[in-house]
């Protein structure tokens, strides 16, 4: 199926219990949308309009609906207007709040993360850098931890590292791990530079990358850099890692595969268009979606094998979501559900 999206936004689709959640925004209005996964029908939309005052700045490549939503049955949406809202599965507002002023060169873009009744927000701005956790039942602050960083656009990632959960955040100049339940900093490594948007990946080591810095493999157990790569780096798209292989895509249109253990570049593939969408890895394949909506599917293997190349025919910046053997893509104007249409 294919369904039109009423408002623009760069956030990626999230799926919970066969419901797809996205947001859209302009300077005049902000909305949260819920679509039926099975047929693409718009089940409900909720207008968000409780900010009063001068809107924070947002560039055209960011807009006011860049952060991807989070869901644990309830739905959490954050807009570049400082509006944060929690809705139930029917679109009723459970709580809402204005978070502190957003101040960065392009507009707010860090996505939300929810786990164990806590909502995590990476808030790296000109005036303040911090990671904070809110209680999901009320929106009240559970904890917050200051971070000595420059403005950034990356998002928090939650990894099981040495049998312990850690929030891992990337920014200029540090990559750091935090206890998700207390906010205590566990480790910190300097090395990032520039305007950091890619989030971290994990497979035995932490992987952090950004254009004008490097691709770093970090062992958080002893706070050491295992290897670094300085060429062909992402500036928006986040890397992914699994089974000893690391994959990344760049705004210059390069797709790369590395050996996680030693940083050896196993293969690469040059495309005609760059990538903002992050790659998605399954058991046997890796999916890369470029800015013009071309989807490259490679085998998740040490040898280069292009399984398919598909033209969606729409501009795409969002990362696709995978659910029940189907893929949900978001273009500038539409949601697509791709998969085998089995007859009942």
N, C-alpha and C positions, 0 to 999 in steps of 0.2 A: 504494500500500500504506500501511498504518498499523500501527505497532508500539509496544507499551507500553515505557516507560522505567522500569527498576527503581528508580532513585533520583533524587531531585530535583536540579536544578542550573540555574543561569542562564547557563551558557556556551553558545555557539553551535556548531552542527555544523561540522566541517571534513571535507573529503573528499580522499582520496589513493588513486589506483589502484582506484576503485570500492569503497572502504571508507570508512565514515562513523565518525568518532571523536567521542565526547562523554565527559564525566565526570559523576558524581553523588555526592552526599555528604549525610550527616547528622552529628550530633555523634558518633554511634557508629561510622560506617563511611564509607570513601571507595572508589570504584571507577572504573576506566576501562572504557568499553564500545566494542566494535567491531561495526558492523552492515554487512550486505551491501547495497550501494547498489541492487542489482537487484531484491531481493525483501523487504528489511527484516529478514531473519533475523539474530538475534543470533549472531555468529560466536564471540565470546569476551568475557569480562569478567575484569578483574584487580583483586583486592582490594589496596588500598594501606594498609599499617598498620605504619609503622615510626616514627611520632612517639611520643615518650614525654614525659609531663608535662602541664601544664595547657594546654588548647587556647586559642589566641588568640580574642579576641572576634569574633563575626560576627553582624550584624543579620539580621532575617528577609528583608530585601530584597536581601541579598548571599549569605548562606549560606557554605558551605565549598567550593563548586564553581562560583564565578563566572568565573574566568579561562578564556577559550577556549583550547583546546589548539592545538598547532602540529604539523605533520608535514612531513618531507622523505623519506618512506619509513619512517623511524622515527617514533615518536609521543612527544611531550613534554607532560606534564601537571603543572600546579602547583595545589595546593590551598591553601585558607586556613588550613591547619594547618602551613604551612611545608614540607610534603612536595613535593619535586620529583622526577619520575621520567621515565626514558627507557625505552620499550618497543619491541621489534621488531614487525613486522606480525602476528605470531602471539600477541602478548601476553606475551612473555618479557621480564623486566626486564634491560636492558643496564647501567644504573646508576641509583642513587638517592642523594639527599642531602637533608639538612635545611638550608634556607637560614636566614638570620638572623631574629630575632624580628619578627613583623608587629605593628604598633602604629598603628591608625587607628580613627576613630569608628564605621565601619560594617562593617569586614572587608575582606580583600584582594580586588581585582577586576580588576587589570590583566592583560590577555591576553598570551600568549606570541607571539613572532615568531622564525622561523628563516630563515637565509639564509647560504649559502656556509660551511657547517660551523660556524656560530655561532648560539647561542640567546640572544636578547635579552630582558632582563627589566627593566621599569620598576619601580623600587622606591622610591616616594615615601611615607615613613612619618613618624610623629611624631618619631622619634629619628634618622632618617637619610633623606636623599634622594639617589638615585643611579640611573644606568643602568648595567647590567652585561651583559657578554657571556661566555657559557660555551662551551667547546669541546664540540661535540655528541658526540664519540666518548668523552668521559670525564666530562663535567660539571665539569671544572676551570675555574677562572676564566681567561679570556683577557685581559680588562681590565675595569675599572670606573671610572666618573667621577662624582664628587660633584656634587650639584645643590642650590642654595640655594632649596628649595621647601617648601611646606606639604604635608600629606598629600593624596594624590590617587588617582584610580581610572581615569584614562585609560590608553591603551595605546600602545606605540611604533608608528610608521608609517615605512615605507621608501619614499622617493621618489627619482626620478632628476631632479636639479635642475641645470640647466646642464651636462649630461653627467657629472654626478658623483653617486654615491649618497649620500644623507643619511638618518640616523635623525632623525625630527622628533617631539618630545615636547611635550605641553602640561601645564601645572600652574599653580598659584598661587605666584608671580606671573609666571612666565616661559613663553614659547614658545622652544624652542631646537633647533638642528640640530647633529648630531654625525657624525663620521666613523665608519661602522660597523665598520671594521677596526682602529681604534686607540682609539676613544672620545674623541678630541679634539673639543672644542667648536668649531664653525665660526662660529656666530652666535647671538645671543640678543636677544630682544625682550621687554620687560616690558609687562604689560597685562591679564593674567588675574587674576580675583578669584574668591572663593567656593570651593566644593567642586567641583573640576574633574573631570569624568568623560568628556566628549566628547574623542575623538582628533581629530587634524588631517586636513584634506583638501588636495589639491594639484591645480591646473591653471593653470600659469603662475605663480600666486602661492600662498603657503601660506594656508590658511584655518583659523582657530582660533576657537572660540565657547564660551561658557559663560554660563548664567544669572547675573545680578548682575554681569556684566562687559560683554562686547560680542562681536559677530562682527567679526573683524579679517581684512583681506586684507593679507598681508605680502609684500614683495619681499625675499627673502633675499640677493639680489645686492648690495643697498646698505643692507640692514637698515632698511627704512623701511616705514611703514604707508601703504598706498595708499588704503584707505577703511575705515570702521567703521560698524556698525549697532548700535543700542542696544535695540531692541525685539524682542519675540517670539524669545527665545533658547532653545536646548536646554539641558537640565541632565543628561541621560544619553546620549541618541542623538547619534551623530557625524554631521557633514555629509559629503556626497559631491559631487564636482565632475568635470565632463567637458565638453569641447567648448564652453568658455566659459560653462557654466551651473553654478550651485551650488544644491544642494537640501538642505533640513534639515527636521526634524520636532521638535516640542517636547512636553514633558510636559503642556502645556495643550491638546494636540490640534490644533495648527496645523501645516500643511504649507506650505512656502514655496519659491519659486524666485527666485534672484538672477542678475543679470548679473555674471560674475566680474570683468570689467574695471573697472566703475564702482560696483558695489554697488546698482544700481537694482533695486528689488523688482518683478519682472515679474508674479508672480501669487502668490496664496495660497489656501488651502482650509481651512476650519474643520471639524474632525471632532468627534464626541461623546466620544472617549476619547483619552487621551494615549499617547505613544510612549516606550518604552525601547529597542526594537529600532532599529538604524540603517537608513536607506534603502539600497537596492542599486540601482545603475544598470547597465543593459545598453546595447546599441547604440541602442535606440530607446525604451526605457521605464525608468521608475523605480518601484520597489516599496517601499511603506511598510506596515509591519505594526504595528497598535496593540495595546495591552495586553489587549484582549478578543479578539484574533485576527481582526480585520477587516483584509483586505489591499486597499489602494488601489493601483491601477496607473495611473500618469499617463504621458502621452507625454513623453519627454525633450526638451522643446521650449520655446521662448520664450512660446508661447501655452498657456494652461491647457486641457488636454484629458484628462478622466477616461476611461480606456479600460475599466476594470472595477473592481468592488467585490465582494469575495468574503468570505463569513463562514465562518471555520474552526471556530467554535464552541468554542474553547479559549483560555484565557489564554496569552498569548505575550509573552515579554520578549527572547528570543534573536533574532539576526539570521539570516535564512534563507541557505542555501548553494545556489548554482546550479552544475549539472553535467550535461553531456550532455542539454541541452534539458529538464531537469527541475529542480524546486525542492524542497529539503529544509527543512521547517519543524520547529522544536522547540516544543512546548507544555509546559505544566507536567507532563504525564503521558505524552505520546506523541511519536513521530517520524512525520512525514507525508512521503510522496513524491508530488508533484503534477506531472502531465504527461500527455501523450497516451499512452494505452495501445494501442500499435500491435500488431496481430495478426501473428504470424510466418508 
